[in-house]
């Protein structure tokens, strides 16, 4: 039954508005026209995708239950300062065969892996459907999904790479493709 619940995402969002805008601009400027169900910024259908690093996508009965779950987590403000690495292209598997995901890799630090595992363990206790597996966790910032390899790639200086940046934990509604829409909460309260 829980596979029919709304989809949510607990993620880390960059706190720097300029960095968020740069990431969104890469997505919009290069991939809006060719996007296949995932683009940052305005997708042309009334949804605004936000740049983020997913910790775990899951389904909960409703916003109230998801917010209650998020508030019970012990996530401190700005404890994770991730580092974006290089641009990568990932080919879809399973239900996403035929899709190509474009993203910036994020270094998987011990702190980031531990935080992700803790959230997954708590979700498993709730017995809610989740979509992020700690065994395969590869943090990244998705910028678009396409039907084929991109003709154009972002320039090497489009986004500051190999430097840490501040983030804050957020809980938001998510599309079926994993696009984080408006946050319901930023930081547990």
Secondary structure by P-SEA (a helix, b strand, c coil): cccccbbbbbbbbcccaaaaaaaaaaaaacccccccccccccccccbbbbbcccccccccccaaaaaaaaaacccccccccccccccbbbbbccccccbbbbbbbccccaaaaaaaaaaaaaaaaacccccccccbbbbbbbccccccccccccccccccccbbbbbbbbbbbbccccccccccccccc
